[in-house]
Amino acid sequence: MLVRGANHDDFEPSFDCGRAAPCNRNMPDVADKPLSIFQRRRARRLAYWNGAIWSIGNGLASTTLVVYLALELGAGRIGLGISLILAARHVVGVLRMGAPAMIGRLIDRRRFCLATFLLSTLVLLSLPLIAAPGRLPSAGASLGALVALWCVYHLLQYLGTIALWSWLADLVPLRIRGRFLGRRERWMVAATAVAMLASGLFAWWWKQTHPRPQWWIAYAISAGLGSLFMIAALIPLWKMPAAVRSRVVRCGANFRETVAPLGDRRFLLLLVFGCYFSFFNGVTQSAQNIFPARVLGIGLFTMLALQTFMRGGQLSISPWLGRRADRHGNRPVMMVCLLLVAAGPLFYFLSTPETRWWFAAAWLVWIAYAGLNVCLPNLMLKLSPGRSNTPYIALYFTVTGLCYAASTIVGGLLLDRFAESTITLFGGAEFDFYRCIFLFGWITRSLGVVVLLLVIEPPGDK
């Protein structure tokens, strides 16, 4: 039996919804009155379901799966190809800066979110069919088509995410947002882990029963099923109530509102940290994705099993980290987690075909990504004004995404150029390129704690 108000999380002050008139008074999905406690609780449950179902699809159509599909194409300059898969979507993601202007001016936030997510899944559904080996005249053309479709899929998804984050920020009050994000992250991590493990098992079984030229079919089937789950995830979103309060959300941002975050010192300091972390996180990505398959001989199933293990750990600690963030602040939690996450490349550095257990240790410390996944967006929303948060959200994800993209492409080019080279460090010690880039990644990511010290987190509610 549901007793309204029985949970203290649901008591919240009344907010002024803003006096500016919406651009289109006939929009059916605009909520001008504050939602009741019952509606907010129902909205949070639907957000959990949306995250879980979408994560099943994301686990079945993971980036790791697409990387292995690209390796099956047999195209040249694979370092650059993998870096483009990892980075090009962030380059086109700069177009999401236009999301605040489109939301409200062209279509309301709720329908904008639903439409862009639906279109993105349809693009994903077409990806393995168009980029299949032998479908296009050359392996290079197939790789190019795969990268292009992967970019369009993510661009549409990014646009929808801007609307979704703004929507969730209005539905969930700040003082319990950390707990909400932690619980939602737990649902998403659990669903992704199960789906990735199932995808890996299916790929392993397929490889045991089919010849090498047909291996790509297993990846195509997994990606297709993932698309269908992502479409199903729209049902909870469709049932979620609107909670529009901002004139920017209703009418679309103008130029002044779009660039307003650049004059917010506290937000800019967070943006500096986000850019630093994204850049030095991206520079090792091509090496991290190719090293296990090409040097250590790790198969897709093992990779997905390790990722499932990591997500299982994140599943157990995400809600707890969300509560710590609500109680003590996001920044202290992020500092501890950042130092743990930074150690991942160090374990790659220690890994060889004879000592592959060090490689597995990296996935143990990467459980700490849960703290960044919960606290970083929570801090971003905390530093974004509630009445006009879409320009802040769009700017943060766009700029940090570009930093990640640039460094990932640079890392891919360096890998193609120096993959067979030996570099002398530390008074004569010789290391191959992989170990040099992993050592560099460990040092630079660890120094991110110093940059994080500059970020100012305001106390209390907005």
C-alpha positions in Angstrom: 0.0 0.0 0.0 1.4 3.4 -1.0 1.2 6.0 1.7 1.8 9.5 0.3 4.5 11.4 2.1 5.7 8.3 4.0 9.1 8.7 2.5 10.9 11.8 3.7 12.7 12.1 0.3 9.4 13.2 -1.2 8.9 16.3 1.0 10.1 19.3 -0.9 9.5 23.1 -1.0 7.2 24.7 -3.6 9.0 26.3 -6.5 8.0 29.2 -8.7 7.6 27.8 -12.1 8.6 31.1 -13.8 6.6 34.0 -15.1 7.7 34.1 -18.7 4.9 32.8 -21.0 5.8 29.8 -23.1 6.3 30.2 -26.9 3.5 27.8 -27.7 0.7 27.7 -25.2 -0.8 24.7 -26.9 2.0 22.4 -26.3 0.4 19.2 -24.7 3.5 18.2 -22.8 4.2 21.3 -20.8 3.5 21.1 -17.0 2.9 24.6 -15.6 1.9 23.4 -12.1 4.3 21.6 -9.7 3.9 17.8 -9.8 2.5 16.1 -6.8 4.6 13.8 -4.6 2.9 10.8 -6.0 3.7 11.9 -9.6 7.4 12.5 -8.7 7.8 9.1 -7.1 6.2 7.5 -10.2 8.4 9.5 -12.5 11.5 8.3 -10.6 10.4 4.7 -10.9 9.8 5.1 -14.6 13.3 6.7 -15.0 14.8 3.6 -13.3 12.9 1.3 -15.8 14.0 3.5 -18.7 17.7 3.3 -17.6 17.5 -0.5 -17.1 15.9 -1.4 -20.4 18.1 1.0 -22.4 21.2 -0.4 -20.7 20.2 -3.9 -21.9 20.3 -2.6 -25.4 23.5 -0.7 -24.8 25.1 -3.8 -23.4 24.1 -5.9 -26.4 25.3 -3.2 -28.9 28.4 -2.1 -26.9 31.4 -0.1 -28.2 33.5 -3.2 -27.6 31.3 -5.2 -29.9 31.6 -2.6 -32.6 35.4 -2.5 -32.2 35.6 -6.3 -32.7 33.2 -5.9 -35.7 35.7 -3.3 -37.2 38.6 -5.7 -36.7 36.7 -8.3 -38.7 36.6 -6.0 -41.7 40.3 -6.3 -42.3 40.8 -2.6 -43.2 44.3 -1.0 -43.1 45.4 1.7 -40.5 43.3 0.0 -37.9 44.7 2.3 -35.1 43.2 5.3 -36.8 40.0 3.3 -37.6 39.4 2.3 -33.9 40.2 5.8 -32.8 37.6 7.2 -35.1 35.0 4.7 -33.8 35.8 6.0 -30.3 36.2 9.6 -31.1 34.4 10.8 -34.2 31.0 10.6 -32.5 32.3 13.2 -30.0 33.4 15.5 -32.9 29.9 15.5 -34.5 28.6 15.8 -30.9 29.5 19.5 -31.1 26.1 19.9 -32.9 24.4 19.2 -29.6 25.1 22.8 -28.7 22.0 23.5 -30.9 19.8 21.3 -28.7 18.8 24.1 -26.2 17.7 26.3 -29.2 15.7 23.4 -30.7 14.0 22.2 -27.5 10.9 24.3 -27.0 11.3 26.3 -30.2 10.7 23.4 -32.6 9.2 20.8 -30.3 8.7 20.4 -26.5 11.4 18.8 -24.4 9.5 15.5 -23.8 8.8 14.8 -27.5 12.3 16.0 -28.5 13.8 13.4 -26.2 11.5 10.6 -27.5 12.0 11.5 -31.1 15.8 11.7 -31.1 16.2 8.4 -29.1 13.9 6.6 -31.5 15.8 7.9 -34.6 19.1 6.9 -33.0 18.0 3.3 -32.4 16.8 3.0 -36.0 20.3 4.1 -37.2 21.9 1.6 -35.0 19.6 -1.1 -36.4 20.9 -0.4 -39.9 24.6 -0.3 -38.9 25.5 -4.0 -39.2 23.5 -4.4 -42.3 25.2 -1.6 -44.2 28.7 -2.0 -42.9 28.8 -5.8 -43.2 32.0 -7.4 -44.6 31.7 -7.6 -48.4 28.5 -5.4 -48.6 30.5 -2.4 -49.9 33.3 -2.4 -52.6 36.2 -2.4 -50.1 37.1 -3.0 -46.5 37.9 0.7 -46.2 34.5 1.7 -47.4 32.9 -0.7 -44.9 34.9 0.8 -42.1 34.0 4.3 -43.3 30.3 3.4 -43.3 30.5 1.9 -39.9 32.2 5.0 -38.5 29.6 7.3 -40.2 26.6 5.4 -38.9 28.1 5.1 -35.4 28.5 8.9 -35.4 24.9 9.6 -36.5 23.6 7.2 -33.9 25.5 8.9 -31.1 24.7 12.4 -32.3 21.0 11.7 -32.1 21.5 10.0 -28.8 23.5 13.0 -27.5 20.7 15.4 -28.5 18.2 13.3 -26.6 20.4 13.1 -23.6 20.5 16.9 -23.2 16.7 16.9 -23.0 16.7 13.9 -20.7 19.2 15.4 -18.2 17.2 18.7 -18.1 14.0 16.7 -17.6 15.4 14.6 -14.8 16.8 17.7 -13.1 13.3 19.2 -12.9 11.8 15.9 -11.7 14.2 15.2 -8.9 15.1 17.9 -6.2 18.8 18.5 -5.5 19.0 17.2 -2.0 18.0 13.6 -3.1 19.5 13.7 -6.6 22.7 11.9 -5.6 20.6 9.0 -4.2 18.4 9.0 -7.3 21.4 9.0 -9.7 23.1 6.3 -7.6 20.0 4.0 -7.7 19.4 4.7 -11.4 23.1 3.9 -12.1 22.7 0.6 -10.2 19.8 -0.4 -12.4 21.8 0.6 -15.5 25.0 -1.1 -14.5 23.1 -4.4 -13.6 21.3 -4.4 -16.9 24.4 -3.6 -18.9 26.4 -6.3 -17.2 23.9 -9.0 -17.9 23.4 -8.0 -21.5 27.2 -7.8 -22.2 27.7 -11.2 -20.7 24.9 -12.7 -22.8 26.4 -11.0 -25.9 29.8 -12.4 -25.1 28.5 -15.9 -24.6 26.6 -15.7 -27.8 29.6 -14.5 -29.7 31.8 -17.3 -28.2 29.2 -20.0 -29.1 28.9 -18.6 -32.6 32.6 -18.7 -33.1 32.7 -22.3 -32.0 30.1 -23.4 -34.5 30.7 -21.2 -37.5 33.7 -20.4 -39.7 35.7 -17.2 -39.4 34.0 -15.3 -42.4 30.7 -15.6 -40.5 31.8 -14.3 -37.2 30.5 -10.8 -38.0 27.0 -12.2 -38.1 27.1 -12.8 -34.3 27.9 -9.1 -33.8 25.2 -8.0 -36.2 22.5 -10.1 -34.3 23.6 -8.7 -31.0 23.5 -5.1 -32.3 20.0 -5.7 -33.8 18.6 -7.1 -30.5 20.2 -4.1 -28.7 18.3 -1.7 -30.9 15.0 -3.4 -30.2 15.6 -3.1 -26.4 16.4 0.6 -26.8 13.2 1.1 -28.6 11.4 -0.6 -25.8 13.1 1.7 -23.3 11.1 4.6 -24.8 7.9 3.3 -23.2 8.8 4.4 -19.7 9.9 7.7 -21.0 6.6 8.1 -22.9 4.8 7.6 -19.6 6.9 10.0 -17.5 5.2 13.3 -16.8 6.6 16.6 -18.1 8.1 19.1 -15.6 8.9 22.2 -17.6 9.8 25.2 -15.5 12.4 27.1 -17.5 11.6 29.7 -20.1 14.7 28.5 -22.0 13.3 25.0 -22.0 9.9 26.2 -23.2 11.0 28.7 -25.8 14.5 27.6 -26.9 17.7 29.4 -25.9 18.8 32.6 -27.7 22.5 33.3 -28.3 22.9 35.2 -25.0 21.5 32.3 -23.0 23.6 29.8 -25.0 26.9 31.5 -24.1 25.9 32.4 -20.6 27.8 29.4 -19.0 31.1 31.0 -20.3 30.6 33.8 -17.8 30.0 31.5 -14.8 33.3 31.0 -13.0 32.3 28.0 -10.9 30.9 26.2 -13.9 34.0 27.0 -16.0 36.3 25.5 -13.3 34.3 22.3 -13.5 34.5 22.4 -17.3 38.3 22.7 -17.0 38.4 19.5 -14.9 36.1 17.8 -17.3 38.3 18.7 -20.3 41.5 17.6 -18.5 40.0 14.3 -17.5 38.5 13.7 -20.9 41.7 14.5 -22.8 44.0 12.2 -20.8 41.3 9.5 -20.6 41.0 9.6 -24.4 44.7 9.5 -25.4 45.0 5.9 -24.3 41.7 4.5 -25.6 42.9 3.2 -29.0 45.8 1.3 -27.3 43.5 0.1 -24.5 41.1 -1.4 -27.1 43.7 -3.0 -29.4 46.3 -4.1 -26.8 44.1 -6.9 -25.3 43.1 -8.5 -28.7 46.4 -8.0 -30.6 49.0 -8.4 -27.9 47.5 -10.4 -25.1 45.2 -12.5 -27.3 42.1 -11.7 -25.3 38.8 -12.6 -27.0 35.5 -10.7 -27.0 33.9 -13.0 -24.4 36.7 -12.4 -21.9 36.6 -8.7 -22.5 32.8 -8.6 -21.9 33.2 -10.9 -18.9 35.7 -8.4 -17.3 33.4 -5.5 -18.1 30.5 -7.5 -16.5 32.6 -8.0 -13.4 33.4 -4.3 -13.3 29.7 -3.4 -13.6 28.8 -5.9 -10.9 31.1 -4.0 -8.5 29.6 -0.7 -9.6 26.2 -2.1 -9.1 26.9 -2.7 -5.4 28.5 0.7 -4.6 26.6 3.3 -6.8 23.7 3.9 -4.4 26.1 4.2 -1.4 28.3 6.7 -3.3 25.2 8.7 -4.2 24.3 8.9 -0.5 27.8 10.0 0.4 27.7 12.7 -2.3 24.4 14.0 -0.9 25.8 14.1 2.6 29.4 15.1 2.2 29.5 16.6 -1.3 30.4 15.3 -4.7 34.0 16.5 -4.9 35.5 14.4 -2.0 33.9 11.2 -3.5 35.3 12.1 -6.9 38.9 12.6 -5.6 39.1 9.1 -4.1 37.5 7.5 -7.1 39.7 9.4 -9.5 42.9 8.1 -7.9 41.6 4.5 -8.2 40.5 4.9 -11.8 43.9 6.4 -12.7 45.6 3.2 -11.7 44.0 1.2 -14.5 46.6 2.0 -17.2 49.3 1.1 -14.7 48.0 -2.5 -14.6 47.9 -2.5 -18.4 51.6 -1.4 -18.3 52.4 -4.5 -16.2 50.5 -6.9 -18.4 52.2 -9.3 -20.8 51.0 -12.5 -22.5 52.7 -14.4 -19.6 51.3 -12.1 -16.8 47.8 -11.3 -18.1 46.3 -11.3 -14.5 47.6 -7.7 -14.2 45.3 -6.8 -17.1 42.3 -8.1 -15.1 43.3 -6.0 -12.1 42.6 -2.8 -14.2 39.0 -3.8 -14.3 38.9 -4.1 -10.6 40.0 -0.5 -9.9 37.7 0.7 -12.7 34.8 -0.2 -10.4 35.5 3.3 -9.0 34.2 4.8 -12.2 30.8 4.5 -10.4 31.8 7.5 -8.3 32.5 9.6 -11.3 29.4 8.4 -13.1 27.2 9.5 -10.2 29.0 12.6 -8.9 30.2 14.3 -12.1 26.7 14.8 -13.6 25.3 15.5 -10.2 27.9 18.3 -9.7 27.3 19.6 -13.2 23.5 19.9 -12.6 24.3 21.5 -9.2 26.3 24.2 -10.9 23.7 24.7 -13.6 20.9 27.2 -12.8 17.6 25.3 -12.6 15.7 27.8 -14.7 18.1 27.6 -17.7 20.1 24.4 -17.4 20.0 23.1 -21.0 22.8 25.5 -22.3 25.0 24.4 -19.4 24.4 20.7 -20.0 25.0 21.1 -23.7 28.2 23.1 -23.3 29.7 20.6 -20.8 29.1 17.5 -22.8 30.1 19.2 -26.1 33.4 20.6 -24.9 34.5 17.6 -22.9 33.5 15.3 -25.7 35.6 17.3 -28.2 38.6 17.0 -25.8 38.1 13.3 -25.6 37.7 13.0 -29.4 40.8 15.0 -30.1 43.0 13.0 -27.8 41.6 9.7 -28.9 42.4 10.5 -32.6 45.9 11.7 -31.6 46.3 8.4 -29.7 45.2 6.4 -32.7 47.6 8.2 -35.0 50.5 7.7 -32.5 49.6 4.0 -32.3 49.8 3.6 -36.1 53.1 5.4 -36.2 54.9 3.9 -33.2 53.2 0.6 -32.5 56.4 -1.3 -33.5 58.8 1.1 -31.9 60.8 0.8 -28.7 61.3 3.9 -26.5 64.0 4.3 -24.0 63.0 5.8 -20.6 64.3 6.1 -17.1 68.0 5.8 -17.6 68.1 3.2 -20.3 65.0 1.1 -19.7 63.3 0.1 -23.0 59.6 -0.1 -23.4 57.3 -0.6 -26.3 54.8 2.0 -27.3 51.9 0.4 -25.5 53.7 0.5 -22.2 54.8 4.0 -22.7 51.3 5.3 -23.4 49.9 3.3 -20.5 52.5 4.8 -18.1 51.7 8.3 -19.5 48.0 7.7 -18.9 48.5 6.7 -15.3 50.6 9.7 -14.4 48.4 12.3 -16.1 45.1 10.9 -14.8 46.4 10.8 -11.3 47.4 14.5 -11.6 43.7 15.2 -12.3 43.1 15.3 -8.6 45.1 18.6 -8.5 42.8 20.0 -11.1 39.8 18.8 -9.2 40.9 20.8 -6.2 40.2 24.0 -8.1 36.5 23.1 -8.5 34.2 24.9 -6.2 31.1 23.0 -5.0 28.4 25.2 -3.4 26.8 23.8 -0.2 23.1 23.1 0.2 20.2 23.1 -2.2 19.8 25.3 -5.2 
